[in-house]
Amino acid sequence: MIRELIQLVLYIFWILMMSASAESYAQNKRINKRIDLLHKLLKEE
């Protein structure tokens, strides 16, 4: 019983970790796009 509970908690924790890393990955991609755009604009001037 306790073992199943621990497994369940670990599983939920793992899912939360995965979703958090996916979110930060998407955010990093957005930030990188903005930086690239800024860099292009600065180079053109």
Phi, psi and omega in degrees: 000308181295323180297318178296321179296315179298317178299318180297314180298316179297320180297314178297317179299318180297318178298317179298317179298316181296317181292324178294318181290326177294321180295314180293328177296316179295321179295317179299321178297318179298315181297318179297323177297318180296318180296318178299317180297315179300317181298317178299314181297320180292323180291326182291332183286000000 
